[in-house]
Amino acid sequence: MIAEPPTRHARILIAEDDPDDLFLMQRALQQLRPDLRLAAARDGIELFDYLCRCSADTLPQLIVVDLNMPLMDGREVLCKLHGDARYAALPVVVMSTSVEPEDFRYAQAHGAREMLSKPEVFTDMVLRLGRLLETHLGPQAPGGLPCPSR
């Protein structure tokens, strides 16, 4: 019998202090792509603790960060990620309740690929996260695997 190569599951790290928002994001992501490997941090300190335990092969392919978190907020997370060669290339997306233009400018200036406002309705969460996955992880082929690169 020939061994098949292991399936490579995309990894996403979510930094979110609100348990309800975290639950909705995780539920939406798992509905969109059940094969995703999701990890969560309640603040920036937990986010960096998680990243420090990762090898180069196990770093997340996408980080979703809330701006307003205790202990170390999303702004500080962006600065530290952007300023650290180990993590500077990781795609980071901010998802926040903030709609302030200065927050959008700050996020962009400090390495965020994009900033999205948190939707109030679950179906909108699914739509936004679906677009986010396609943008940052690529489209998904039938059967749950990412489409092969051409």
C-alpha positions as CSV (number, residue, x, y, z in Angstrom):
1,M,0.0,0.0,0.0
2,I,1.3,3.5,-0.9
3,A,1.1,6.0,1.8
4,E,-0.7,9.2,0.8
5,P,0.9,12.5,1.7
6,P,-0.6,14.1,4.8
7,T,-3.3,16.6,4.2
8,R,-2.1,20.1,4.9
9,H,-4.6,22.0,6.9
10,A,-4.6,25.8,7.0
11,R,-3.9,27.3,10.4
12,I,-5.6,30.4,11.7
13,L,-4.9,32.2,14.9
14,I,-7.7,34.4,16.3
15,A,-6.9,37.0,19.0
16,E,-10.2,38.0,20.5
17,D,-11.2,38.7,24.1
18,D,-15.0,38.6,23.7
19,P,-16.1,34.9,24.0
20,D,-19.3,35.5,22.0
21,D,-17.4,37.1,19.1
22,L,-14.7,34.3,19.2
23,F,-17.4,31.6,19.2
24,L,-19.1,33.2,16.1
25,M,-15.9,33.6,14.3
26,Q,-14.9,30.0,15.0
27,R,-18.3,28.7,14.0
28,A,-18.3,30.7,10.8
29,L,-14.8,29.5,9.8
30,Q,-15.6,25.9,10.6
31,Q,-18.8,26.2,8.6
32,L,-16.8,27.6,5.6
33,R,-13.9,25.2,5.8
34,P,-14.2,22.3,8.3
35,D,-10.6,21.3,7.8
36,L,-9.2,24.6,9.2
37,R,-7.0,24.3,12.3
38,L,-8.1,27.2,14.6
39,A,-6.3,28.5,17.6
40,A,-7.4,31.3,19.9
41,A,-5.8,33.9,22.2
42,R,-7.7,36.2,24.5
43,D,-5.1,39.0,24.2
44,G,-1.8,39.9,22.7
45,I,0.2,38.2,25.4
46,E,-1.5,34.8,24.7
47,L,-1.0,35.4,21.0
48,F,2.8,35.8,21.3
49,D,2.9,32.8,23.8
50,Y,1.3,30.8,21.0
51,L,3.6,32.0,18.3
52,C,6.7,31.4,20.4
53,R,5.7,27.7,20.7
54,C,5.3,27.4,16.9
55,S,8.0,26.1,14.6
56,A,8.5,27.7,11.2
57,D,6.3,24.9,9.8
58,T,3.5,25.3,12.3
59,L,3.0,29.1,12.2
60,P,-0.5,30.2,11.3
61,Q,-1.1,31.1,7.7
62,L,-3.4,33.9,8.9
63,I,-3.8,35.9,12.1
64,V,-7.1,37.7,12.9
65,V,-6.7,40.3,15.6
66,D,-9.2,42.4,17.5
67,L,-8.0,46.0,18.3
68,N,-9.5,46.3,21.8
69,M,-8.2,43.6,24.0
70,P,-6.9,43.6,27.6
71,L,-3.2,43.3,28.6
72,M,-1.8,43.8,25.1
73,D,-4.2,45.3,22.6
74,G,-4.3,44.8,18.9
75,R,-2.4,48.0,18.2
76,E,0.6,46.7,20.2
77,V,0.3,43.3,18.6
78,L,0.5,44.8,15.1
79,C,3.6,46.8,16.1
80,K,5.3,43.8,17.6
81,L,4.5,41.5,14.7
82,H,5.5,44.1,12.1
83,G,8.8,44.7,13.9
84,D,9.8,41.1,14.3
85,A,11.5,39.4,11.4
86,R,10.0,36.0,12.5
87,Y,6.5,37.2,12.1
88,A,6.5,40.2,9.8
89,A,5.5,38.2,6.7
90,L,2.5,36.6,8.4
91,P,-0.7,38.0,7.0
92,V,-2.6,39.8,9.7
93,V,-6.2,41.0,9.4
94,V,-7.9,43.3,12.0
95,M,-11.5,42.6,12.8
96,S,-12.9,45.1,15.2
97,T,-16.0,47.0,16.2
98,S,-14.2,50.2,15.5
99,V,-15.1,52.2,12.4
100,E,-12.8,55.0,13.2
101,P,-10.7,56.1,10.2
102,E,-7.6,56.6,12.4
103,D,-7.8,52.9,13.5
104,F,-8.0,51.9,9.8
105,R,-4.9,54.1,9.0
106,Y,-3.0,52.7,12.1
107,A,-3.7,49.1,11.2
108,Q,-2.6,49.6,7.6
109,A,0.5,51.6,8.6
110,H,1.5,48.8,11.0
111,G,1.3,45.8,8.7
112,A,-2.3,44.7,8.7
113,R,-3.4,43.4,5.3
114,E,-6.9,44.7,5.9
115,M,-9.3,45.9,8.6
116,L,-12.8,44.7,8.7
117,S,-15.6,45.8,11.0
118,K,-17.3,43.0,13.0
119,P,-20.7,42.3,11.6
120,E,-23.7,42.1,13.8
121,V,-25.4,39.2,12.0
122,F,-24.0,35.7,11.7
123,T,-24.7,35.4,7.9
124,D,-22.6,38.6,7.4
125,M,-19.8,37.1,9.5
126,V,-19.8,34.0,7.2
127,L,-19.7,36.2,4.1
128,R,-16.9,38.4,5.4
129,L,-14.8,35.5,6.6
130,G,-15.4,33.6,3.4
131,R,-14.0,36.4,1.4
132,L,-11.1,36.7,3.8
133,L,-10.3,33.0,3.4
134,E,-10.4,33.3,-0.4
135,T,-8.2,36.4,-0.3
136,H,-5.6,35.1,2.1
137,L,-5.7,31.3,1.8
138,G,-7.0,30.9,-1.8
139,P,-10.2,29.3,-3.1
140,Q,-11.4,26.0,-1.9
141,A,-11.9,23.1,-4.3
142,P,-14.8,20.7,-4.0
143,G,-14.1,18.2,-1.2
144,G,-12.6,20.7,1.2
145,L,-9.0,21.0,-0.1
146,P,-7.5,24.2,-1.4
147,C,-7.4,24.6,-5.1
148,P,-3.9,23.6,-6.5
149,S,-1.7,26.5,-7.7
150,R,-1.2,26.7,-11.4
